[in-house]
Amino acid sequence: MPLNEYMQFPNIDPVLFSIGPLAIHWYGVMYLLGFAFASWWGGRQAERSPDWTRDKFSDLIFWCFLGVLIGGRIGYVIFYHFDLFIADPVYLFRVWEGGMSFHGGLLGVIAAMYIYAHLTQRRFLAVGDMIAPLVPMGLFFGRMGNFINGELWGRATDVPWAMIFPSGGPVPRHPSQLYEAVLEGLVLFALIWWFQRKPRGTGAISGLFLLGYGVARFTIEFFREPDAHLGLLSLGMSMGQWLTIPMIILGIGLLVYGQKQSTKA
């Protein structure tokens, strides 16, 4: 198909609006929308649970929000730009240059959940089961932010829905940000919502999230352009795929563990 017949990226301004020197970026707004949804949906779930209250959940979501920001930045630097960090450690703090990692953010949230569980004397996996259903919609908004920024596009392709991104050269590419928004976001959220409608053993919901995200991300990585400075690693897999393998294994383990807990109950 001729290049002029492929969809052109709409070239959206990454800045939503600015007031003097203050600029409000779409990507930041997407983060806030994800946080707002998590606060609203999680608050509803807390009110229906005998083990939670809205105030207790608000404390938890605050810790997790810090975990996402701190862990996401540290993970991005370590997993994808460790060479820059070694050359210039201050790079870690130059957040205005962009760069967040989901896997780093996940580790940050896990650390925040552990601290919260310790301080409130709750079971760590029970805290995880409270947070897991809230993550997919945050991923949905985050991936939409990637799309608006015209970043993290997919590999070159000739499928009819391919799109030409200004920063991706003159070749049509998979709009992999949208693939991720749908699979990691909407589909995974619906799957967890359906799964938790029945009582489940402790850890099962967390396990389903880890397994579902891991499988979705591993699959989509075949359509997403690998990071230019990393390329494909061992066995022809990307960094994103290697990082999802432990998630898939742990997710299966937690699902089995949760099922055993449910059977005992």
N, C-alpha and C positions, 0 to 999 in steps of 0.2 A: 504494500500500500504506500503511495507517495507520502512523504513527510508532511506535506501541507494538509493531509486529510486526518492526521492524528490530533487528538485533543491537546490544546495548549494549556499549560498551567496558568490559572487566572492571575498570577502575579499579584497576590494580595500584599498590601503593605503590612509588614510585621508589627508596626506601631499602630495600635488602635486609635489613640489620640495623645496629644501632648499638651501640657500646660507649662509654658516657659521651659525651663530645663528638665522638667519632669516628663518622662515618656512612659506611657502605659502600653506594654507589649501584649499582643495576643497570647503568646505562650504563657506569660504570667497570669493572664485572665483564665486560661485553661486550667492551670494549677489551682486557682482559687475556686473554679467551678467544681473541680474534682473534690476539693476539700469540703466545699459547701454541701455537695451531695452526700459525702461520707458522714458529715455531721448530722444531716437530716435523716438519712436512712438508718444510720446506726442508732440515733436517738429514738427512733420509732421502735427498733428491735429491743433496745434497752428497757423501754417502758413495758414491753410485753414479757420480759424475762423476770423470773423471781430472783435471779442472782445479780441483776444490774439495776441501776437507776440512771436517769439522764445525766445527773451531775457526775457520777462515777465514770460514765462513758466519755463525757466531755474532757475529763482529766486524761483518760487514755488516748483520745484522739489528738490531744495537744502534744503528748509525748511522741506519738507516731508521726505527726507532722514535722517535728524537729528531726526525727529519725530519717524521714524521706529526704529532707533538704541536706542534712549533713552527710548521710550515707550515700546519697545519690551523687554528690559532688566528689567525695573521696573515692567512690567506686569508679567513677568516670576517669579520674586522674590515674588511678592505679591500674585499671584494666585496659585502658585505651591510650593513655598518654604518660606512662610512667617515665619515659625517656625525657619528656619536657620537665617533669617534676624533679628528676635527678639533676638536670641542668639548671633549673631555677625553681626551688621549693616554693617560692611565693606564687607560682602559677596556680597552686591549689586554691588560693584565695581570690583569684581574678575571676570571680563568678560572672561578671558582666560580659566576659568573652564567650559565655555559653558552655554547655557541656554537663549533662546529667546522665547517670546510668541507672536503669531499672534494677539491675542485680545489686548495685551498691545501695540503692534506696531500700531494697528488700532487706538487706543485711542491717541497714540502719533501723528499719521498723522492727526487725526481730530483736535487736539490742534494746530498743525502747520498750517493747513488750516484756522482755525479760526483767528490766528494771521495774516496770510497773507491777508485774506479777510479784516480784520480790517485796516491794514496798507495801502492797495490799494483801499479801499472803494468799494469792490466787494461784491456781494451776496455770502454768505457762501455756499449755495447749488449749485450755479453755479461753484464755485471752486471745490466742490465735484464731480460734473459731469465731470469735466476735468480730475480729478485724477482717478476716479473709473475704467475706462477701462484699466488703466495701471497696476492695482494691480494683476490681475490673472496670468500674465506671471511671475511676481515676485514670486508669490506663487509656480508656476511650478518649477522655478529654485531652490527655497528654499527647496521644497520637494525632488527634485533630490539630493540636498546636504544631506538631512537626509538619503536618501537611500545609498548614497556613504559612509556615516559614519556608516552605519549599525545600526541606532538608530530609535526609535519611530516605531518599527515593530508592526505587528498586533497580533491578538489573535490566539491561537492554532487552527488548522484546518486540514482537510484531503482533501481539494480540490486539483485537479491535479497540479495547478500552485503554490501551497504552497512552501515556501522557508525556509530553516533552516539557521538562523542567529547565528553567533558565540556567540553574547552576549545575545541571547534569549533562550539558552539551547538547548537540543537535539531534541526539538519538532518542526515539521513544522508549519509555521505561515503564515498568510495573509501578503503579501507585501503591507501593507496599505499606505506606503509612495508613492507608484506608483499609487494607487487608488486616493490619494489626488492630486498628480501631474496632473492626467488626468482630474478629475472632477472639482477641485477648480481652476486648471490652464487652460488647453487647452479648455475644454468644456465651462467653464464660460467666457473665453475670446471670444470665437466664438459667444456665445449667446449675449454678450454685443455689440460686433461688429455688429451683425445683427440688434439688437434693435436700435442702434443709427444711422443707415443708414437713418432713417426718423426723421424729427424734433420732439423732445419730450419736454414736459413741464419741467421746472426747478425742479430738484430733482428726476426725474424719473429714470435716469441712475444710480444715487447713490442708489436709492431704489432697482433696479434690482440687483445690485452687492451685497447689504446686504442680500437680500432674497436668491439669488442664492448661495452665499457662505454659508449662514446659513443652507440651506437645504442640500447642499453637505456635509458640515462638520458634521452636525447632523447624517446623514446617515452613513458616513464612520466611525464614532465613534463606531458603532456597531461591526466593524471589527478590530478596533485599540485597542491594549492592554492599559487598563487604567494605569495611573501613579501608580507605586507600593505603594508609600507612601500615596496615596489618595484613590485608589480603586474606586468602584462605590459609588456614593452619593445617595441622596434621590431619590426614585422612580426608582432605579436601573440605573440612568443615570450618565455619567461621567462628570467631570468638563468641558470638551470641549463642551458637549451638553448643559449644563446649560448656558454656556457663549454665545451660539449661539441663544438661544431663544429670548433675546432682539433684536438681529440683525434681525431675521425673522420678528418680530412684527414691528420694525421700517422700515424695507424694504417695507413691505406691505403698511404701512402708507405713505411713500414717493412716492410709485408708484401711489397710489390713488390721492395724492396731485398733483403730476406731471400731471396726466391725467386731473385733473380739470383745471390746468393752461393751458394745451394744448387746452382744449375745449373753455376756455375763449378767448384765442388768436385767 
